[in-house]
């Protein structure tokens, strides 16, 4: 459902009357609904961002570099 909202798929059809004639109107997600759907998709797929200080960020970068070096079997250039 979140992907359908993100892609602006038609959610439902509503019948409105214009000059006493029934007209089918497509109901699509609003910009707010699309933005919230994107936030939820990112939160579930990537996780929410964490607050970290400068020292912690450097530590995480070093850990990632070490992992890559180990997986590649050579130092990063």
Secondary structure, 3 states (H helix, E strand, C coil): CHHHHHCCCEEEEEEEEECCEEEEEEEECCHHHHHHHHHHHHHHHHCCCCCCCHHHHHHHHHHHHHHHHHHHCCCCC
